[in-house]
């Protein structure tokens, strides 16, 4: 991967292998892929050239934008036996939280404007952005990818919210945050009682939850959402 340019916001423009780029997973907060849009891109280029849960610092790479174009390139490698690799340019930037990922996505995503009401992922992004910001960001309570309680997997939470998006958009972001905060308090109160029992089989994780004052991941199926998203 060859560095070509550094922008004022610290993002970097690189030249890299298209095949390597296709192997980077798509960020979960991206808009739902539009197969018709993929088809249009294919047609347009037919004749033209164009921290883990243990708090150990790790870096993960995701494609925040461009999933439709990557879908076209991936299709090329998957369906053509003698497909030849080629170089592409990509812009790389470090984001330290889901909040920064959403904000950067919103900043650069002006190629195909989509109304929030039309795309569940973009609706969920608005609610997630505000919810995550309402808790201490430095504690990194919300984490990407696979994680363990007491930390909340943003990917799993997003998937649950998308399933309930029709009900989610019926309430304001403020109401959503308020209900999440109330739920957090209620679960903590329940766990405070359970923590008094030395034989409690999940005592260690309960104590960590009480220390962080964050209990939204106690039920990693997030069934508590049913109380106000129904």
PLY file of the C-alpha trace (Angstrom):
ply
format ascii 1.0
element vertex 230
property float x
property float y
property float z
element edge 228
property int vertex1
property int vertex2
end_header
0.00 0.00 0.00
1.54 3.28 -1.15
0.79 6.61 0.55
-0.07 9.28 -2.01
-1.42 12.23 -0.01
-2.38 13.38 3.51
-5.49 15.56 3.84
-6.05 18.37 6.36
-8.29 16.10 8.51
-5.43 13.56 8.83
-7.06 11.08 6.46
-4.63 9.61 3.93
-4.96 8.69 0.26
-3.35 5.35 -0.58
-2.81 3.24 -3.68
-3.46 -0.42 -2.97
-4.43 -3.75 -4.50
-8.10 -4.05 -5.43
-8.15 -7.67 -4.28
-6.78 -6.68 -0.88
-9.37 -3.91 -0.59
-12.18 -6.39 -1.27
-11.09 -8.44 1.74
-11.74 -5.57 4.20
-15.12 -6.03 5.95
-17.85 -3.44 5.40
-18.60 -1.20 8.40
-21.98 -2.23 9.88
-23.25 1.34 9.95
-23.17 1.66 6.19
-26.47 2.07 4.35
-28.16 -1.12 3.22
-26.70 -2.18 -0.09
-28.81 -1.18 -3.07
-28.42 -3.89 -5.73
-29.89 -1.61 -8.37
-27.18 0.93 -7.58
-24.55 -1.83 -7.93
-26.04 -2.73 -11.30
-25.87 0.90 -12.42
-22.20 1.14 -11.43
-21.43 -2.07 -13.34
-23.12 -0.71 -16.44
-21.35 2.61 -16.14
-17.88 1.01 -16.20
-18.44 -1.64 -18.85
-16.66 0.42 -21.46
-14.54 2.70 -19.28
-11.43 2.35 -17.05
-11.90 3.59 -13.72
-9.70 -2.45 21.77
-10.74 -5.80 22.45
-12.82 -6.76 25.60
-9.65 -7.06 27.72
-8.85 -3.39 27.08
-5.78 -4.29 25.04
-5.25 -1.75 22.24
-5.96 -3.22 18.80
-6.71 -1.69 15.44
-9.39 -2.98 13.11
-9.90 -1.93 9.53
-13.33 -1.38 7.98
-14.64 0.09 4.75
-16.77 3.02 5.87
-17.95 3.99 2.40
-17.87 2.62 -1.13
-19.51 -0.74 -0.52
-21.37 -0.64 -3.85
-18.16 -0.24 -5.83
-16.45 -2.93 -3.76
-19.38 -5.22 -4.49
-18.72 -4.78 -8.20
-14.98 -5.48 -7.80
-15.60 -8.49 -5.54
-18.01 -9.87 -8.11
-15.24 -9.54 -10.72
-12.77 -11.61 -8.65
-15.38 -14.20 -7.67
-16.77 -14.87 -11.13
-13.80 -14.59 -13.47
-11.33 -17.46 -13.16
-8.33 -15.59 -14.56
-9.19 -12.25 -12.97
-6.10 -10.06 -12.68
-5.46 -7.96 -9.59
-5.02 -4.20 -10.09
-4.30 -1.15 -7.96
-6.88 1.31 -6.61
-6.69 4.45 -4.51
-8.29 4.53 -1.08
-8.51 7.16 1.63
-7.52 5.92 5.07
-8.35 7.68 8.34
-8.18 6.55 11.96
-11.40 6.84 13.95
-11.38 6.03 17.65
-15.06 5.39 18.24
-18.37 4.54 16.62
-19.29 8.22 16.98
-16.32 9.27 14.83
-17.12 6.56 12.27
-20.71 7.80 11.87
-19.63 11.44 11.70
-16.99 10.67 9.06
-19.48 8.61 7.04
-21.96 11.50 7.10
-19.22 13.92 6.06
-18.07 12.04 2.98
-21.31 10.43 1.91
-22.56 12.94 -0.65
-22.39 10.83 -3.84
-25.85 9.35 -3.48
-27.93 11.36 -0.99
-30.48 9.22 0.83
-33.23 10.41 3.14
-33.07 8.91 6.63
-36.61 7.60 6.25
-35.50 5.46 3.31
-32.62 3.58 4.88
-32.84 1.73 8.23
-29.08 1.90 8.85
-29.05 5.68 8.56
-32.01 5.96 10.92
-30.26 3.76 13.47
-27.03 5.72 13.08
-28.75 8.90 14.30
-30.01 7.21 17.45
-26.74 5.38 18.10
-24.67 8.52 17.70
-26.60 10.36 20.39
-26.90 7.38 22.73
-23.17 6.61 22.70
-22.36 10.27 23.28
-24.66 10.30 26.34
-22.34 7.90 28.19
-18.67 8.48 29.13
-16.91 8.06 25.78
-13.47 7.48 27.33
-14.75 4.32 29.02
-15.39 2.79 25.57
-18.58 1.12 26.79
-19.75 0.67 23.17
-17.38 -1.41 21.05
-17.24 -2.67 17.47
-17.18 -6.32 16.55
-17.31 -9.18 19.03
-17.01 -8.11 22.65
-18.05 -9.40 26.05
-20.21 -7.97 28.79
-20.17 -5.46 30.40
-19.19 -3.81 27.12
-21.86 -3.50 24.48
-21.31 -4.75 20.94
-22.40 -1.94 18.63
-22.76 -4.41 15.76
-25.18 -6.67 17.66
-27.09 -3.69 19.07
-27.41 -2.14 15.61
-28.76 -5.40 14.19
-31.41 -5.49 16.91
-32.40 -1.86 16.34
-32.71 -2.38 12.58
-35.21 -5.16 13.23
-37.23 -2.69 15.29
-36.62 0.35 13.09
-40.31 0.90 12.27
-41.03 1.36 15.97
-37.77 3.18 16.64
-38.56 6.01 14.24
-41.90 6.57 15.98
-40.16 7.97 19.05
-37.77 10.90 19.31
-34.05 10.42 19.88
-34.48 12.18 23.24
-37.20 9.70 24.26
-35.03 6.78 23.16
-32.07 7.97 25.23
-34.30 8.62 28.24
-35.73 5.10 28.10
-32.25 3.58 27.75
-31.04 5.56 30.74
-34.02 4.43 32.84
-33.39 0.84 31.80
-29.74 1.18 32.77
-30.69 2.38 36.26
-33.27 -0.37 36.77
-30.85 -3.13 35.77
-28.14 -1.69 38.01
-30.56 -1.66 40.94
-31.39 -5.30 40.31
-27.72 -6.25 40.06
-26.85 -4.39 43.25
-29.12 -6.80 45.11
-27.67 -9.82 43.34
-24.13 -8.65 44.13
-24.82 -9.22 47.84
-25.00 -12.95 47.20
-21.47 -14.35 47.24
-22.72 -17.49 45.50
-23.99 -15.52 42.50
-22.45 -17.34 39.52
-21.92 -14.11 37.55
-20.68 -12.08 40.50
-17.47 -11.01 38.75
-19.20 -9.45 35.76
-21.90 -7.94 37.98
-19.26 -6.14 40.00
-17.67 -4.82 36.80
-21.05 -3.55 35.60
-21.63 -1.78 38.92
-18.13 -0.29 38.76
-18.76 1.10 35.27
-22.39 2.03 36.08
-23.31 0.59 32.69
-25.74 -2.32 32.40
-27.24 -2.12 28.91
-25.21 -5.12 27.77
-26.27 -7.32 30.71
-28.86 -8.86 28.38
-26.89 -9.26 25.18
-30.15 -9.97 23.31
-31.40 -6.50 24.34
-34.90 -7.75 25.12
-35.38 -4.69 27.29
-35.95 -2.72 24.08
-39.34 -4.42 23.80
-40.63 -2.32 26.69
-40.64 0.86 24.63
-40.13 -0.29 21.04
-43.33 -2.24 20.43
0 1
1 2
2 3
3 4
4 5
5 6
6 7
7 8
8 9
9 10
10 11
11 12
12 13
13 14
14 15
15 16
16 17
17 18
18 19
19 20
20 21
21 22
22 23
23 24
24 25
25 26
26 27
27 28
28 29
29 30
30 31
31 32
32 33
33 34
34 35
35 36
36 37
37 38
38 39
39 40
40 41
41 42
42 43
43 44
44 45
45 46
46 47
47 48
48 49
50 51
51 52
52 53
53 54
54 55
55 56
56 57
57 58
58 59
59 60
60 61
61 62
62 63
63 64
64 65
65 66
66 67
67 68
68 69
69 70
70 71
71 72
72 73
73 74
74 75
75 76
76 77
77 78
78 79
79 80
80 81
81 82
82 83
83 84
84 85
85 86
86 87
87 88
88 89
89 90
90 91
91 92
92 93
93 94
94 95
95 96
96 97
97 98
98 99
99 100
100 101
101 102
102 103
103 104
104 105
105 106
106 107
107 108
108 109
109 110
110 111
111 112
112 113
113 114
114 115
115 116
116 117
117 118
118 119
119 120
120 121
121 122
122 123
123 124
124 125
125 126
126 127
127 128
128 129
129 130
130 131
131 132
132 133
133 134
134 135
135 136
136 137
137 138
138 139
139 140
140 141
141 142
142 143
143 144
144 145
145 146
146 147
147 148
148 149
149 150
150 151
151 152
152 153
153 154
154 155
155 156
156 157
157 158
158 159
159 160
160 161
161 162
162 163
163 164
164 165
165 166
166 167
167 168
168 169
169 170
170 171
171 172
172 173
173 174
174 175
175 176
176 177
177 178
178 179
179 180
180 181
181 182
182 183
183 184
184 185
185 186
186 187
187 188
188 189
189 190
190 191
191 192
192 193
193 194
194 195
195 196
196 197
197 198
198 199
199 200
200 201
201 202
202 203
203 204
204 205
205 206
206 207
207 208
208 209
209 210
210 211
211 212
212 213
213 214
214 215
215 216
216 217
217 218
218 219
219 220
220 221
221 222
222 223
223 224
224 225
225 226
226 227
227 228
228 229
